[in-house]
Structures are given as structure tokens and as C-alpha cells.
Amino acid sequence: MNANQTRLTWRRSVVFSVVGLIGIGVQLAALWALRGRLGVPLLVATFLATEIAVLHNFAWHVHWTWADRPASVAETFRRLIRFHVTNGVVSIIGNLLLMAALTLYLRLHYLVANLISIGVCALVNLVVSDAWVFRPAPGRDKPAAPCRAEELP
């Protein structure tokens, strides 16, 4: 890996983490609203909150994390499907299993348990997203230059 690739990988990891942190806020707020305010059963609320965060994160990853890998509308839709197959499934199944274990067996508060669940799934999601979900579009020999923060809308 050359110096430019190393910088891009480092930058992508940081941006992925920032999007993930914002997504955690989205997920916790949704879980709190669904469970804490509306009384939705815990695992149903966990599923819905996770799905909201997955869609939120995908939108930001398209426009920021992997902005150097542009895609057509059709390819973006395929990426959304791949994102759900990987990040969505890992996040949803991981969150459901860990939430059940952490709240029922360890008796942790549901918001603390959710933070732990999110953290456990994050690294796997980064690796899979970079390798499969946001892979460069077919026919592209090299990725485009990454956009800088000041170029974002």
C-alpha cells in the first residue's frame, strides 16, 4: 500500500467512525423514543431503531465516507442492498442477540447494552463495507480523489 492509499484508508476509517458515532446517536434516540416514550416492546424497538440508523449511515457513507467511489443510481441501489445484507444484518442480528443477552442475563440498562452492541458490530461493518459494499464501480481502474470536507454540500 502506498502513502496515498494509506492516507485514504486512514481518512476513510475516521470518517466511517464519525458517521457511526452520529448513527449511534440516531439509534439511541430512536430506541429511547420507541421504547422509553411509546412503550414499543424492547426487541421490536431495537430492530426499528437499528434499521433507522442503518439507513442514516448508508446515506452518509454514500456522500462522505466513500464519496471517492461514485456510482450510478442503479449501482447505488445495489450498494444499498449489499449494505443491508452485510451491515444491516450484522447490526440487526448482532444488536438483537446482544441486547437480549445483556439486558436479560446481565441485567444492563437497555441504552448501555445498546452502546455495547453497537461497538461490537462496528469493526466488522467497516471491513465488509470497504471490501464489498462500496467497492469501486466496474470498469474503474483506480478510485477518484477523495472529496475534502470543505467540498461537501
Z-matrix of the N, CA and C atoms (Angstrom, degrees):
N
C 1 1.448
C 2 1.527 1 107.82
N 3 1.334 2 115.81 1 129.02
C 4 1.472 3 119.27 2 179.81
C 5 1.540 4 110.30 3 -83.89
N 6 1.326 5 115.01 4 175.18
C 7 1.475 6 120.28 5 -175.95
C 8 1.524 7 112.24 6 -61.21
N 9 1.340 8 118.14 7 -39.15
C 10 1.468 9 120.63 8 179.18
C 11 1.523 10 111.14 9 -65.44
N 12 1.320 11 117.16 10 -41.39
C 13 1.463 12 120.63 11 178.34
C 14 1.521 13 110.93 12 -65.83
N 15 1.321 14 115.88 13 -38.62
C 16 1.467 15 120.06 14 178.47
C 17 1.526 16 110.44 15 -63.51
N 18 1.340 17 117.15 16 -45.02
C 19 1.472 18 120.81 17 177.68
C 20 1.526 19 110.75 18 -61.96
N 21 1.329 20 116.66 19 -42.86
C 22 1.461 21 120.20 20 -179.96
C 23 1.524 22 110.86 21 -64.74
N 24 1.323 23 116.97 22 -41.78
C 25 1.465 24 120.46 23 178.23
C 26 1.520 25 110.79 24 -63.64
N 27 1.336 26 116.60 25 -43.69
C 28 1.461 27 120.93 26 178.28
C 29 1.528 28 110.24 27 -62.59
N 30 1.335 29 117.11 28 -47.25
C 31 1.459 30 122.22 29 179.65
C 32 1.528 31 110.43 30 -59.96
N 33 1.330 32 115.71 31 -45.10
C 34 1.461 33 120.05 32 -178.69
C 35 1.536 34 110.26 33 -62.76
N 36 1.320 35 117.41 34 -39.86
C 37 1.465 36 121.01 35 178.70
C 38 1.527 37 111.11 36 -63.26
N 39 1.327 38 116.57 37 -41.42
C 40 1.466 39 120.91 38 179.37
C 41 1.522 40 110.15 39 -66.58
N 42 1.330 41 116.86 40 -47.25
C 43 1.464 42 120.47 41 -178.90
C 44 1.532 43 110.05 42 -64.47
N 45 1.340 44 117.04 43 -41.86
C 46 1.466 45 121.02 44 176.12
C 47 1.526 46 109.77 45 -55.72
N 48 1.320 47 116.32 46 -43.02
C 49 1.461 48 121.19 47 -179.56
C 50 1.523 49 111.87 48 -66.63
N 51 1.335 50 117.25 49 -40.28
C 52 1.471 51 120.96 50 178.09
C 53 1.528 52 109.88 51 -62.96
N 54 1.336 53 116.16 52 -47.03
C 55 1.468 54 119.59 53 177.38
C 56 1.526 55 109.88 54 -59.88
N 57 1.326 56 115.75 55 -42.30
C 58 1.460 57 119.85 56 178.76
C 59 1.516 58 112.49 57 -62.08
N 60 1.329 59 117.19 58 -41.11
C 61 1.464 60 120.39 59 178.42
C 62 1.527 61 111.45 60 -63.53
N 63 1.321 62 116.07 61 -42.14
C 64 1.464 63 119.38 62 176.43
C 65 1.530 64 109.24 63 -64.30
N 66 1.332 65 115.83 64 -41.70
C 67 1.465 66 121.03 65 177.62
C 68 1.522 67 112.59 66 -60.66
N 69 1.345 68 116.26 67 -35.41
C 70 1.468 69 119.75 68 175.77
C 71 1.521 70 109.60 69 -61.16
N 72 1.330 71 116.10 70 -44.10
C 73 1.463 72 119.64 71 177.39
C 74 1.521 73 111.79 72 -60.41
N 75 1.327 74 115.75 73 -43.10
C 76 1.470 75 120.95 74 177.91
C 77 1.528 76 109.82 75 -61.20
N 78 1.340 77 115.90 76 -46.87
C 79 1.465 78 120.16 77 -177.68
C 80 1.527 79 111.64 78 -65.48
N 81 1.323 80 117.08 79 -44.68
C 82 1.464 81 119.75 80 179.30
C 83 1.529 82 111.70 81 -64.30
N 84 1.331 83 116.41 82 -41.03
C 85 1.468 84 119.63 83 178.77
C 86 1.531 85 110.48 84 -64.09
N 87 1.340 86 115.81 85 -42.37
C 88 1.464 87 119.16 86 179.09
C 89 1.531 88 110.52 87 -65.64
N 90 1.331 89 116.85 88 -42.46
C 91 1.466 90 120.46 89 179.11
C 92 1.524 91 110.63 90 -63.36
N 93 1.329 92 116.45 91 -44.21
C 94 1.454 93 120.18 92 178.59
C 95 1.528 94 110.91 93 -60.84
N 96 1.341 95 116.37 94 -45.11
C 97 1.468 96 119.79 95 -179.48
C 98 1.532 97 111.17 96 -64.74
N 99 1.332 98 115.43 97 -46.02
C 100 1.468 99 119.27 98 -177.25
C 101 1.526 100 112.07 99 -68.72
N 102 1.324 101 116.72 100 -48.18
C 103 1.465 102 121.04 101 -176.50
C 104 1.528 103 111.71 102 -84.34
N 105 1.329 104 114.83 103 -53.21
C 106 1.459 105 119.74 104 -172.87
C 107 1.515 106 114.66 105 -72.05
N 108 1.323 107 117.46 106 -34.00
C 109 1.463 108 120.60 107 -176.66
C 110 1.528 109 113.30 108 -103.35
N 111 1.327 110 116.76 109 -40.05
C 112 1.464 111 119.42 110 -175.87
C 113 1.524 112 113.21 111 -97.56
N 114 1.337 113 116.89 112 -10.53
C 115 1.463 114 120.39 113 177.01
C 116 1.520 115 115.32 114 72.86
N 117 1.325 116 116.85 115 21.79
C 118 1.470 117 120.59 116 178.02
C 119 1.534 118 107.66 117 -64.89
N 120 1.328 119 118.89 118 138.63
C 121 1.468 120 120.30 119 178.08
C 122 1.530 121 111.31 120 -51.93
N 123 1.343 122 116.40 121 144.49
C 124 1.457 123 122.69 122 -170.36
C 125 1.525 124 114.20 123 -53.18
N 126 1.309 125 118.55 124 -50.65
C 127 1.465 126 119.19 125 -176.05
C 128 1.530 127 112.19 126 -71.06
N 129 1.319 128 117.81 127 -33.03
C 130 1.467 129 120.94 128 174.77
C 131 1.532 130 109.33 129 -66.70
N 132 1.319 131 116.24 130 -45.01
C 133 1.461 132 120.14 131 178.11
C 134 1.527 133 111.19 132 -63.06
N 135 1.334 134 117.23 133 -38.60
C 136 1.461 135 121.55 134 177.76
C 137 1.522 136 110.31 135 -62.90
N 138 1.330 137 117.45 136 -45.29
C 139 1.463 138 121.78 137 178.35
C 140 1.527 139 110.81 138 -59.29
N 141 1.316 140 117.08 139 -50.45
C 142 1.466 141 120.98 140 -177.58
C 143 1.528 142 111.59 141 -64.80
N 144 1.322 143 117.44 142 -42.78
C 145 1.469 144 120.73 143 179.76
C 146 1.527 145 110.36 144 -64.30
N 147 1.317 146 116.93 145 -39.36
C 148 1.464 147 120.86 146 178.75
C 149 1.519 148 110.48 147 -65.46
N 150 1.315 149 117.86 148 -42.80
C 151 1.464 150 121.37 149 179.51
C 152 1.526 151 110.97 150 -63.38
N 153 1.317 152 117.36 151 -40.92
C 154 1.464 153 120.72 152 176.69
C 155 1.524 154 109.96 153 -59.86
N 156 1.332 155 116.82 154 -44.80
C 157 1.465 156 120.68 155 179.74
C 158 1.527 157 111.51 156 -66.68
N 159 1.328 158 118.33 157 -37.91
C 160 1.465 159 121.66 158 179.13
C 161 1.533 160 109.94 159 -61.42
N 162 1.317 161 117.61 160 -45.98
C 163 1.473 162 120.89 161 179.10
C 164 1.528 163 111.00 162 -65.72
N 165 1.307 164 117.10 163 -41.59
C 166 1.467 165 121.73 164 176.23
C 167 1.529 166 110.04 165 -57.99
N 168 1.323 167 116.23 166 -50.60
C 169 1.462 168 120.45 167 -177.19
C 170 1.524 169 111.78 168 -63.62
N 171 1.323 170 117.56 169 -39.99
C 172 1.459 171 120.21 170 179.24
C 173 1.526 172 110.49 171 -58.66
N 174 1.319 173 116.65 172 -46.58
C 175 1.471 174 120.15 173 -178.97
C 176 1.530 175 110.60 174 -58.50
N 177 1.316 176 117.47 175 -44.62
C 178 1.463 177 120.24 176 179.59
C 179 1.527 178 111.95 177 -69.87
N 180 1.314 179 117.64 178 -36.29
C 181 1.470 180 119.34 179 178.19
C 182 1.522 181 111.40 180 -64.93
N 183 1.314 182 117.42 181 -38.91
C 184 1.464 183 121.14 182 178.02
C 185 1.523 184 110.01 183 -61.63
N 186 1.319 185 117.02 184 -45.50
C 187 1.462 186 121.35 185 -172.04
C 188 1.524 187 114.96 186 -91.32
N 189 1.349 188 117.15 187 -10.25
C 190 1.462 189 117.76 188 -176.05
C 191 1.527 190 112.01 189 -135.06
N 192 1.325 191 118.04 190 -59.33
C 193 1.466 192 120.77 191 -173.94
C 194 1.521 193 112.13 192 -62.32
N 195 1.315 194 116.89 193 -48.04
C 196 1.467 195 121.96 194 -179.69
C 197 1.529 196 110.95 195 -114.88
N 198 1.325 197 116.76 196 38.95
C 199 1.462 198 121.11 197 178.77
C 200 1.529 199 111.50 198 -64.40
N 201 1.323 200 117.11 199 -20.77
C 202 1.464 201 121.51 200 178.94
C 203 1.533 202 111.87 201 -80.06
N 204 1.315 203 117.77 202 0.58
C 205 1.457 204 122.14 203 178.15
C 206 1.528 205 109.44 204 -122.77
N 207 1.336 206 116.30 205 70.20
C 208 1.463 207 119.37 206 -176.88
C 209 1.529 208 110.85 207 -63.53
N 210 1.317 209 114.60 208 157.88
C 211 1.464 210 120.16 209 -178.23
C 212 1.514 211 109.62 210 -149.65
N 213 1.323 212 114.87 211 155.91
C 214 1.460 213 121.00 212 174.96
C 215 1.525 214 108.84 213 -68.92
N 216 1.325 215 115.75 214 171.01
C 217 1.465 216 120.34 215 176.94
C 218 1.527 217 109.91 216 -59.91
N 219 1.323 218 116.50 217 -43.07
C 220 1.467 219 120.34 218 179.91
C 221 1.530 220 111.12 219 -62.77
N 222 1.337 221 117.05 220 -43.55
C 223 1.459 222 120.01 221 179.17
C 224 1.530 223 110.80 222 -68.13
N 225 1.325 224 117.63 223 -36.04
C 226 1.467 225 120.22 224 177.07
C 227 1.527 226 109.83 225 -62.71
N 228 1.321 227 116.71 226 -39.96
C 229 1.468 228 120.15 227 176.86
C 230 1.530 229 110.25 228 -64.03
N 231 1.339 230 117.31 229 -41.85
C 232 1.475 231 120.40 230 176.94
C 233 1.527 232 109.97 231 -62.64
N 234 1.327 233 116.97 232 -38.30
C 235 1.465 234 120.51 233 177.13
C 236 1.529 235 110.79 234 -63.77
N 237 1.325 236 116.75 235 -40.41
C 238 1.462 237 120.34 236 177.65
C 239 1.532 238 110.02 237 -60.25
N 240 1.321 239 116.36 238 -43.31
C 241 1.473 240 120.10 239 177.60
C 242 1.525 241 109.67 240 -61.94
N 243 1.350 242 117.73 241 -47.68
C 244 1.465 243 120.84 242 179.04
C 245 1.524 244 110.97 243 -61.93
N 246 1.338 245 116.52 244 -38.35
C 247 1.463 246 120.88 245 179.35
C 248 1.524 247 110.11 246 -62.13
N 249 1.328 248 116.47 247 -43.25
C 250 1.464 249 119.93 248 178.19
C 251 1.525 250 111.50 249 -67.73
N 252 1.322 251 116.09 250 -39.68
C 253 1.469 252 119.47 251 -179.85
C 254 1.526 253 110.10 252 -63.42
N 255 1.315 254 117.20 253 -35.31
C 256 1.464 255 120.17 254 -177.34
C 257 1.524 256 110.97 255 -99.48
N 258 1.311 257 117.03 256 -77.26
C 259 1.468 258 121.20 257 -176.06
C 260 1.525 259 111.69 258 -58.62
N 261 1.310 260 116.20 259 -43.45
C 262 1.462 261 119.38 260 -179.63
C 263 1.514 262 111.73 261 -63.09
N 264 1.323 263 116.27 262 -48.29
C 265 1.464 264 119.82 263 -178.78
C 266 1.526 265 110.33 264 -66.15
N 267 1.330 266 117.05 265 -46.68
C 268 1.472 267 120.00 266 178.51
C 269 1.525 268 109.42 267 -59.19
N 270 1.325 269 116.91 268 -47.42
C 271 1.462 270 120.27 269 -177.41
C 272 1.522 271 112.00 270 -67.33
N 273 1.313 272 116.99 271 -45.12
C 274 1.464 273 119.56 272 -176.71
C 275 1.530 274 111.02 273 -70.48
N 276 1.329 275 117.50 274 -52.19
C 277 1.464 276 119.26 275 -179.77
C 278 1.524 277 110.53 276 -65.43
N 279 1.340 278 115.99 277 -44.15
C 280 1.459 279 119.20 278 178.41
C 281 1.516 280 112.00 279 -59.69
N 282 1.327 281 116.64 280 -45.19
C 283 1.462 282 120.52 281 178.99
C 284 1.523 283 111.96 282 -64.32
N 285 1.328 284 117.14 283 -44.17
C 286 1.465 285 119.55 284 -179.14
C 287 1.527 286 111.29 285 -62.88
N 288 1.336 287 116.94 286 -47.24
C 289 1.467 288 120.02 287 -179.08
C 290 1.524 289 111.42 288 -65.66
N 291 1.331 290 116.02 289 -47.03
C 292 1.458 291 118.65 290 -178.80
C 293 1.528 292 112.30 291 -68.37
N 294 1.329 293 116.85 292 -38.84
C 295 1.464 294 119.49 293 177.99
C 296 1.524 295 110.60 294 -61.13
N 297 1.326 296 116.29 295 -44.17
C 298 1.463 297 119.51 296 178.80
C 299 1.522 298 110.19 297 -61.36
N 300 1.322 299 116.81 298 -47.56
C 301 1.469 300 120.62 299 -178.49
C 302 1.521 301 111.87 300 -64.97
N 303 1.331 302 116.77 301 -46.17
C 304 1.460 303 120.35 302 -174.98
C 305 1.527 304 113.24 303 -72.16
N 306 1.322 305 117.00 304 -34.33
C 307 1.470 306 118.59 305 -178.97
C 308 1.526 307 111.97 306 -86.66
N 309 1.335 308 117.44 307 -39.34
C 310 1.465 309 119.65 308 -176.58
C 311 1.527 310 112.36 309 -80.61
N 312 1.325 311 116.50 310 -41.84
C 313 1.464 312 118.91 311 -174.17
C 314 1.524 313 113.62 312 -95.57
N 315 1.317 314 116.94 313 -40.09
C 316 1.465 315 119.59 314 179.11
C 317 1.519 316 112.26 315 -94.77
N 318 1.332 317 116.36 316 -8.28
C 319 1.464 318 123.07 317 176.96
C 320 1.529 319 113.59 318 57.89
N 321 1.346 320 116.20 319 36.04
C 322 1.458 321 120.20 320 175.64
C 323 1.519 322 109.24 321 -77.40
N 324 1.320 323 116.33 322 153.50
C 325 1.463 324 121.29 323 173.97
C 326 1.525 325 107.85 324 -61.37
N 327 1.312 326 117.47 325 143.37
C 328 1.467 327 120.18 326 -173.63
C 329 1.527 328 113.80 327 -61.76
N 330 1.330 329 119.48 328 -31.28
C 331 1.462 330 119.71 329 178.52
C 332 1.534 331 111.20 330 -73.73
N 333 1.320 332 118.01 331 -38.06
C 334 1.472 333 121.57 332 175.97
C 335 1.522 334 109.22 333 -65.29
N 336 1.313 335 116.48 334 -44.85
C 337 1.467 336 121.07 335 178.30
C 338 1.526 337 110.88 336 -59.82
N 339 1.312 338 116.69 337 -38.40
C 340 1.458 339 120.28 338 179.66
C 341 1.521 340 111.51 339 -67.14
N 342 1.326 341 118.11 340 -39.74
C 343 1.468 342 120.83 341 176.25
C 344 1.528 343 111.01 342 -60.53
N 345 1.306 344 116.98 343 -43.57
C 346 1.464 345 120.95 344 178.62
C 347 1.525 346 109.95 345 -63.47
N 348 1.314 347 116.93 346 -44.55
C 349 1.469 348 121.63 347 -179.81
C 350 1.525 349 111.40 348 -60.29
N 351 1.305 350 117.02 349 -43.58
C 352 1.461 351 121.85 350 179.72
C 353 1.525 352 110.09 351 -62.16
N 354 1.308 353 116.98 352 -45.70
C 355 1.462 354 120.97 353 -179.21
C 356 1.519 355 112.77 354 -61.26
N 357 1.312 356 117.25 355 -39.43
C 358 1.461 357 121.69 356 -178.70
C 359 1.536 358 110.70 357 -63.89
N 360 1.316 359 117.72 358 -36.05
C 361 1.465 360 121.86 359 -176.23
C 362 1.537 361 114.25 360 -84.70
N 363 1.309 362 118.59 361 -18.52
C 364 1.463 363 122.10 362 -169.08
C 365 1.527 364 114.33 363 -63.41
N 366 1.301 365 118.54 364 -45.43
C 367 1.463 366 120.95 365 -176.47
C 368 1.521 367 111.63 366 -64.03
N 369 1.306 368 117.47 367 -44.13
C 370 1.465 369 120.90 368 178.23
C 371 1.523 370 109.51 369 -59.92
N 372 1.320 371 117.01 370 -42.10
C 373 1.459 372 120.86 371 -179.25
C 374 1.527 373 112.42 372 -62.81
N 375 1.337 374 118.18 373 -39.26
C 376 1.464 375 121.13 374 178.71
C 377 1.527 376 110.65 375 -62.58
N 378 1.301 377 117.13 376 -49.56
C 379 1.466 378 121.52 377 -176.99
C 380 1.531 379 110.59 378 -61.97
N 381 1.316 380 117.17 379 -46.85
C 382 1.464 381 120.93 380 -178.35
C 383 1.526 382 111.04 381 -67.44
N 384 1.318 383 117.33 382 -38.81
C 385 1.474 384 120.15 383 179.45
C 386 1.518 385 111.71 384 -62.75
N 387 1.315 386 115.99 385 -44.79
C 388 1.465 387 119.16 386 -178.09
C 389 1.518 388 111.75 387 -68.15
N 390 1.317 389 117.20 388 -39.10
C 391 1.461 390 120.89 389 -175.69
C 392 1.524 391 113.64 390 -81.31
N 393 1.335 392 118.21 391 -32.70
C 394 1.458 393 118.84 392 -171.63
C 395 1.531 394 114.00 393 -125.38
N 396 1.319 395 117.84 394 -47.99
C 397 1.466 396 120.18 395 -173.05
C 398 1.525 397 111.53 396 -66.66
N 399 1.329 398 117.09 397 -52.61
C 400 1.461 399 121.56 398 -175.01
C 401 1.528 400 111.51 399 -105.23
N 402 1.318 401 116.37 400 32.14
C 403 1.465 402 118.80 401 177.77
C 404 1.524 403 108.29 402 -59.58
N 405 1.341 404 116.51 403 152.58
C 406 1.467 405 118.32 404 179.43
C 407 1.527 406 111.25 405 -57.10
N 408 1.320 407 115.68 406 147.04
C 409 1.461 408 120.83 407 179.33
C 410 1.523 409 109.81 408 -60.53
N 411 1.321 410 118.12 409 147.51
C 412 1.468 411 120.63 410 178.95
C 413 1.527 412 111.29 411 -55.50
N 414 1.322 413 115.59 412 140.26
C 415 1.459 414 120.34 413 177.99
C 416 1.509 415 114.12 414 90.20
N 417 1.318 416 118.06 415 -3.98
C 418 1.466 417 120.62 416 178.47
C 419 1.516 418 107.89 417 -95.01
N 420 1.324 419 116.45 418 119.65
C 421 1.454 420 120.66 419 -179.01
C 422 1.519 421 112.38 420 -74.21
N 423 1.319 422 116.56 421 -37.94
C 424 1.454 423 119.47 422 -179.82
C 425 1.522 424 108.64 423 -141.38
N 426 1.332 425 116.96 424 152.67
C 427 1.459 426 119.11 425 -179.82
C 428 1.520 427 111.79 426 -69.42
N 429 1.304 428 115.70 427 154.08
C 430 1.463 429 121.22 428 175.53
C 431 1.520 430 108.82 429 -70.07
N 432 1.313 431 115.53 430 162.83
C 433 1.463 432 119.16 431 176.78
C 434 1.518 433 109.14 432 -64.29
N 435 1.329 434 117.55 433 140.65
C 436 1.474 435 119.03 434 -179.61
C 437 1.524 436 110.40 435 -67.96
N 438 1.305 437 115.48 436 147.41
C 439 1.461 438 118.17 437 177.09
C 440 1.525 439 108.52 438 -80.64
N 441 1.299 440 115.28 439 149.64
C 442 1.456 441 121.38 440 178.82
C 443 1.518 442 108.64 441 -92.85
N 444 1.307 443 115.58 442 157.98
C 445 1.458 444 121.03 443 -177.81
C 446 1.521 445 112.21 444 -54.77
N 447 1.336 446 116.77 445 -38.13
C 448 1.462 447 119.32 446 -178.12
C 449 1.524 448 112.93 447 -71.46
N 450 1.335 449 116.65 448 -12.59
C 451 1.468 450 120.29 449 177.44
C 452 1.516 451 112.72 450 -89.48
N 453 1.325 452 116.55 451 -8.33
C 454 1.464 453 120.35 452 -179.58
C 455 1.522 454 110.12 453 -71.85
N 456 1.324 455 116.19 454 147.05
C 457 1.465 456 119.14 455 179.54
C 458 1.492 457 112.04 456 -66.92
